[in-house]
């Protein structure tokens, strides 16, 4: 069995990230960990919105840069994973804030590694069911799609459905043999288009 701490440090090599990739990567790690949350608030995976909220509440350090140029490093990943893992244990945001503030980087890293347990290496993270990352993260994990994704190999069992989380409060279910989801690239495009339509619809509702 690999050392969880050493495996976790492999993710540091993928930094820095933009906010979208940080959310996707942390969500993939949490899904792979198999940790079961004890309350509903901890069931949702990180999103752009939750990351910004945590920064505003000082649970996470501010990113480097501003706007679309803002980037996040390994420390941000540890903070985000720590927040979600502590939520899964039932801790309040006030308690989590104190824990993170009082914990040096090495202590936080060891605590996250211990909570995650037998974490797979970056190239083994499965992003099916989440909004997949782009850039360096996508290149690091993209080569496994054709090996591990049944739809890529054309061997998905009959009746298989993809459940794809779009953003807070929205999921998309599509049967595996639908022409729009036959490859990982097609699924990603579908996610982006539907997400854009949802945001446009929400904007219209607010006017």
C-alpha positions as CSV (number, residue, x, y, z in Angstrom):
1,X,0.0,0.0,0.0
2,X,1.4,3.4,-1.0
3,X,2.1,6.1,1.6
4,X,-0.9,8.5,1.5
5,X,1.3,11.5,2.3
6,X,3.7,10.8,-0.6
7,X,0.8,10.2,-2.9
8,X,-0.9,13.5,-1.8
9,X,2.4,15.3,-2.5
10,X,2.2,14.1,-6.1
11,X,-0.7,16.5,-6.6
12,X,1.5,19.5,-5.7
13,X,3.4,18.9,-9.0
14,X,0.2,19.9,-10.9
15,X,0.0,23.3,-9.2
16,X,-0.8,26.1,-9.8
17,X,-4.5,25.9,-10.7
18,X,-7.2,28.2,-11.7
19,X,-10.4,28.1,-9.6
20,X,-12.2,25.7,-11.9
21,X,-9.4,23.1,-11.9
22,X,-8.9,23.4,-8.2
23,X,-12.6,22.6,-7.7
24,X,-12.5,19.7,-10.2
25,X,-9.3,18.2,-8.7
26,X,-10.4,18.4,-5.1
27,X,-13.8,16.9,-6.0
28,X,-12.1,14.0,-7.8
29,X,-9.8,13.4,-4.8
30,X,-12.8,13.4,-2.4
31,X,-14.7,11.0,-4.6
32,X,-11.7,8.7,-4.8
33,X,-11.2,8.7,-1.0
34,X,-14.5,7.0,-0.3
35,X,-15.0,9.1,2.8
36,X,-18.7,9.0,3.8
37,X,-20.1,12.4,5.0
38,X,-22.4,12.4,8.1
39,X,-24.4,15.4,7.1
40,X,-26.0,16.8,4.0
41,X,-23.9,20.0,3.9
42,X,-20.7,18.0,3.3
43,X,-22.2,15.9,0.4
44,X,-21.7,18.6,-2.2
45,X,-18.3,18.7,-3.9
46,X,-16.4,22.0,-4.1
47,X,-17.4,24.5,-6.8
48,X,-16.1,27.9,-7.9
49,X,-18.7,29.5,-5.7
50,X,-17.8,27.5,-2.6
51,X,-14.1,28.3,-3.0
52,X,-14.8,32.0,-3.3
53,X,-17.0,31.7,-0.2
54,X,-14.3,30.0,1.8
55,X,-11.8,32.7,0.8
56,X,-14.2,35.4,1.9
57,X,-14.7,33.7,5.2
58,X,-10.9,33.4,5.6
59,X,-11.1,29.6,5.7
60,X,-8.8,29.6,2.7
61,X,-5.9,31.9,1.8
62,X,-6.6,34.5,-1.0
63,X,-5.3,33.3,-4.4
64,X,-2.4,34.8,-6.2
65,X,-3.6,37.4,-8.7
66,X,-7.1,38.6,-9.3
67,X,-10.1,37.8,-11.6
68,X,-9.5,35.3,-14.3
69,X,-5.7,35.5,-13.6
70,X,-6.1,34.2,-10.0
71,X,-4.2,31.0,-9.3
72,X,-4.2,28.6,-6.4
73,X,-1.4,26.4,-5.1
74,X,-0.9,23.3,-3.1
75,X,-1.6,25.0,0.2
76,X,-5.0,26.0,-1.2
77,X,-5.7,22.4,-2.2
78,X,-4.9,21.2,1.3
79,X,-7.1,23.9,2.9
80,X,-10.0,23.0,0.6
81,X,-9.7,19.3,1.3
82,X,-9.3,19.9,5.0
83,X,-12.5,22.0,5.0
84,X,-14.6,19.4,3.2
85,X,-13.1,16.5,5.2
86,X,-13.9,18.2,8.5
87,X,-17.4,19.0,7.3
88,X,-17.8,15.3,6.6
89,X,-17.0,14.7,10.2
90,X,-19.6,17.1,11.3
91,X,-17.4,20.1,12.3
92,X,-18.8,23.6,12.0
93,X,-17.2,26.3,9.9
94,X,-16.2,28.2,13.0
95,X,-14.3,25.1,14.3
96,X,-12.8,24.5,10.9
97,X,-11.6,28.1,10.7
98,X,-9.7,27.8,14.0
99,X,-8.2,24.4,13.1
100,X,-6.8,25.7,9.8
101,X,-5.6,29.0,11.2
102,X,-3.8,27.1,14.0
103,X,-2.3,24.4,11.8
104,X,1.1,24.8,10.1
105,X,1.3,23.6,6.5
106,X,3.0,20.3,7.4
107,X,0.5,19.5,10.1
108,X,-2.4,20.3,7.8
109,X,-0.9,18.1,5.0
110,X,-0.4,15.1,7.4
111,X,-4.0,15.5,8.7
112,X,-5.5,15.6,5.2
113,X,-3.4,12.6,4.1
114,X,-4.4,10.6,7.1
115,X,-8.1,11.4,6.5
116,X,-8.0,10.5,2.8
117,X,-6.3,7.2,3.4
118,X,-5.5,5.1,0.4
119,X,-5.5,7.9,-2.2
120,X,-4.9,7.0,-5.9
121,X,-2.2,8.9,-7.7
122,X,-3.2,11.8,-10.0
123,X,-3.3,9.7,-13.2
124,X,-5.8,7.3,-11.6
125,X,-8.3,9.9,-10.5
126,X,-11.7,9.3,-12.2
127,X,-13.4,12.5,-13.2
128,X,-16.5,10.9,-14.6
129,X,-19.6,12.4,-12.9
130,X,-17.7,15.7,-12.3
131,X,-16.8,18.7,-14.4
132,X,-13.4,17.6,-15.7
133,X,-10.4,19.8,-15.3
134,X,-8.4,21.5,-18.1
135,X,-4.8,22.5,-18.7
136,X,-2.0,20.8,-16.8
137,X,-4.5,18.8,-14.7
138,X,-6.3,17.5,-17.8
139,X,-3.0,16.5,-19.5
140,X,-1.9,14.7,-16.4
141,X,-5.0,12.6,-16.1
142,X,-6.3,12.6,-19.7
143,X,-4.3,9.6,-20.9
144,X,-6.3,7.2,-18.8
145,X,-9.6,8.0,-20.4
146,X,-9.3,5.5,-23.2
147,X,-8.1,2.8,-20.9
148,X,-10.6,3.2,-18.1
149,X,-13.7,4.7,-19.6
150,X,-16.1,2.0,-20.9
151,X,-17.7,4.4,-23.4
152,X,-14.3,5.3,-24.9
153,X,-13.6,1.6,-25.5
154,X,-17.1,0.9,-26.7
155,X,-17.8,-1.7,-24.0
156,X,-20.2,0.1,-21.6
157,X,-23.0,-2.3,-20.5
158,X,-26.5,-1.8,-22.0
159,X,-28.6,0.5,-19.8
160,X,-25.6,2.5,-18.4
161,X,-26.3,6.1,-17.6
162,X,-23.9,8.9,-16.9
163,X,-24.8,11.1,-13.9
164,X,-22.9,14.4,-14.4
165,X,-22.8,17.1,-11.7
166,X,-23.0,20.5,-13.4
167,X,-22.9,23.0,-10.5
168,X,-24.6,23.5,-7.1
169,X,-28.1,22.1,-7.3
170,X,-28.0,20.7,-10.8
171,X,-27.2,17.2,-12.3
172,X,-27.5,15.8,-15.8
173,X,-28.4,12.2,-16.6
174,X,-27.7,10.8,-20.1
175,X,-27.6,7.3,-21.3
176,X,-24.1,6.1,-22.3
177,X,-25.0,5.5,-26.0
178,X,-26.4,8.9,-26.6
179,X,-24.4,10.6,-29.5
180,X,-23.6,13.6,-27.3
181,X,-21.7,11.6,-24.6
182,X,-19.8,8.9,-26.5
183,X,-16.4,10.5,-25.7
184,X,-15.0,12.4,-22.7
185,X,-14.6,15.5,-25.0
186,X,-18.2,15.3,-26.0
187,X,-19.4,15.0,-22.4
188,X,-17.3,18.0,-21.4
189,X,-18.8,20.1,-24.2
190,X,-22.3,19.1,-23.2
191,X,-21.6,20.0,-19.6
192,X,-20.3,23.4,-20.6
193,X,-23.3,24.1,-22.9
194,X,-25.9,23.0,-20.4
195,X,-24.2,25.0,-17.6
196,X,-24.2,28.1,-19.7
197,X,-27.9,27.7,-20.4
198,X,-28.6,27.2,-16.7
199,X,-26.7,30.4,-15.9
200,X,-28.5,32.3,-18.7
201,X,-31.9,31.1,-17.4
202,X,-31.0,32.1,-13.9
203,X,-30.0,35.5,-15.1
204,X,-33.3,35.9,-16.9
205,X,-35.2,34.9,-13.8
206,X,-33.4,37.6,-11.8
207,X,-34.2,40.4,-14.2
